[in-house]
Amino acid sequence: PRSTPSNSSAASDVYKRQMYMYMRSINIDKHVAFFVAIVFSFNGFIINEIDCLGIFNTVMWFPLSLYFIERVFQKKEKVYIILIGITLGLQFLGGHLQCAYYNSILIIGYYLFKIFTEEKRERINFVSPLLVSFLIGVGIFSVTLFPDLELLFQSARKINAFLFSGISIEEILKKDY
């Protein structure tokens, strides 16, 4: 049998609550919002990755980011911009950079979608808050970003590891063929 993290049920509850809040913020009926929250918390990706706390802790903040984006456009209060930045930072601190990166792309896409569905005169007012949110997120994430970069530069997989499958340029140039 698969072992599950001790906090998986608590995290699943957080998923459900956040997705429910997001669904209600876009004026979905409460019964449908409840159903969507249940489906989201038991989707295949979450259930398959239940053993990996890094993924679990990263994806957990995604619905809350969507909720705060909705609040930025509905209430037009600056506190939600800060809260988006905090959730972005927490996603990167969650422990799985790939999921955090994908979530960030989705958040940017959703935010831009919301900007382009706004009236033309209000579009300009919403562009800079996205940048502020990401700067706050990077500020929170920088606590681990710089040590991670230092570790990357000291590892066998230097920065060019993505191009050469884990072999650094120095190793390729030193080889005698």
C-alpha positions in Angstrom: 0.0 0.0 0.0 1.1 3.5 -0.7 2.1 5.6 2.2 0.6 9.1 2.3 2.0 12.2 4.0 0.4 12.9 7.4 -0.8 16.3 6.2 -2.4 15.2 2.9 -5.9 15.3 4.3 -5.3 18.8 5.7 -3.8 19.9 2.4 -6.7 18.4 0.5 -9.1 20.3 2.8 -7.2 23.5 2.0 -7.5 22.7 -1.8 -11.2 22.3 -1.4 -11.7 25.5 0.5 -9.6 27.6 -1.8 -11.2 26.2 -5.0 -14.7 26.7 -3.4 -13.8 30.4 -2.6 -12.5 30.9 -6.2 -15.6 29.4 -7.7 -17.9 31.5 -5.6 -15.9 34.6 -6.5 -16.8 34.0 -10.2 -20.5 33.7 -9.3 -20.8 29.9 -9.6 -23.7 28.3 -7.7 -22.6 27.0 -4.3 -23.6 23.4 -5.1 -21.6 23.5 -8.3 -18.7 25.2 -6.5 -18.7 22.5 -3.9 -18.7 19.8 -6.6 -15.8 21.5 -8.5 -13.8 21.8 -5.2 -14.3 18.1 -4.6 -13.3 17.2 -8.1 -10.2 19.4 -8.0 -9.0 18.0 -4.7 -9.3 14.5 -6.0 -8.0 15.0 -9.6 -5.6 12.5 -11.1 -2.6 14.8 -10.7 -3.1 15.4 -7.0 -3.9 11.8 -6.2 -0.9 10.5 -8.2 1.5 12.9 -6.6 0.2 12.6 -3.1 3.5 11.1 -1.9 5.5 14.1 -3.1 5.0 16.8 -0.5 6.9 19.3 -2.7 4.3 19.1 -5.4 1.5 19.0 -2.9 2.8 22.1 -1.1 3.3 24.0 -4.4 0.0 23.3 -6.1 -1.9 24.0 -3.0 -1.6 27.8 -3.5 -2.8 27.9 -7.1 -6.6 28.3 -6.4 -5.9 31.0 -3.9 -3.9 32.9 -6.4 -6.8 32.7 -8.8 -9.2 33.9 -6.1 -7.0 36.9 -5.3 -6.8 37.8 -9.0 -10.6 37.8 -9.1 -10.6 40.0 -6.1 -8.2 42.5 -7.7 -10.6 42.9 -10.6 -13.8 42.9 -8.5 -12.8 45.0 -5.5 -9.9 46.9 -7.0 -8.0 46.9 -3.6 -4.3 46.9 -3.5 -4.1 44.3 -0.6 -5.0 41.6 -3.1 -2.0 42.4 -5.2 0.2 41.8 -2.2 -1.6 38.6 -1.4 -1.1 37.4 -5.0 2.6 38.0 -4.5 2.6 36.1 -1.3 0.9 33.1 -2.8 3.4 33.1 -5.7 6.3 33.2 -3.3 4.8 30.4 -1.2 4.4 28.3 -4.4 8.1 28.6 -5.1 8.9 27.9 -1.5 6.7 24.8 -1.7 9.5 22.7 -3.0 8.8 21.9 -6.6 10.0 24.5 -9.0 8.6 23.0 -12.1 5.0 23.1 -10.8 5.6 26.6 -9.4 6.8 27.7 -12.8 3.8 26.2 -14.6 1.5 27.8 -12.0 3.1 31.1 -12.6 2.6 30.8 -16.4 -1.1 30.0 -15.8 -1.5 32.9 -13.4 0.1 35.3 -15.9 -2.2 34.0 -18.6 -5.3 34.2 -16.4 -4.3 37.8 -15.3 -3.8 38.9 -18.9 -7.1 37.3 -19.9 -8.8 39.3 -17.1 -7.0 42.5 -18.3 -8.2 42.0 -21.9 -11.7 41.4 -20.9 -11.8 44.7 -18.9 -12.9 47.9 -20.6 -10.1 49.7 -22.5 -9.8 52.6 -20.2 -9.2 50.4 -17.1 -6.7 48.0 -18.8 -3.6 50.2 -18.1 -4.4 50.3 -14.3 -4.0 46.5 -14.1 -0.7 46.0 -15.9 1.7 47.2 -13.2 0.0 45.3 -10.3 1.0 42.0 -12.0 4.6 43.1 -12.0 4.4 44.2 -8.4 2.9 40.8 -7.5 5.7 39.0 -9.2 8.3 41.2 -7.5 6.8 40.4 -4.1 6.8 36.7 -5.0 10.4 36.8 -6.1 11.3 38.7 -3.0 9.8 35.9 -0.8 11.4 33.2 -3.0 14.8 34.9 -3.0 15.4 33.5 0.4 16.0 30.1 -1.3 16.7 31.3 -4.8 20.2 32.5 -4.2 21.3 29.4 -2.2 19.8 27.2 -4.9 21.7 29.1 -7.6 24.9 28.7 -5.6 24.3 25.0 -5.2 23.6 24.8 -8.9 26.9 26.5 -9.8 28.8 24.2 -7.5 27.1 21.0 -8.7 28.1 18.7 -11.5 25.2 20.1 -13.5 26.3 23.6 -14.1 24.0 26.2 -15.6 24.5 24.8 -19.1 23.3 21.3 -17.9 20.0 21.9 -19.7 21.7 22.0 -23.0 24.1 19.1 -22.6 22.2 16.6 -20.6 24.1 17.1 -17.3 27.6 17.5 -18.8 29.1 20.9 -18.4 30.9 22.6 -21.3 34.2 22.4 -19.4 34.0 18.6 -19.3 33.2 18.5 -23.0 36.2 20.7 -23.9 38.6 18.8 -21.7 37.8 15.4 -23.4 40.4 13.9 -25.6 38.8 12.2 -28.6 
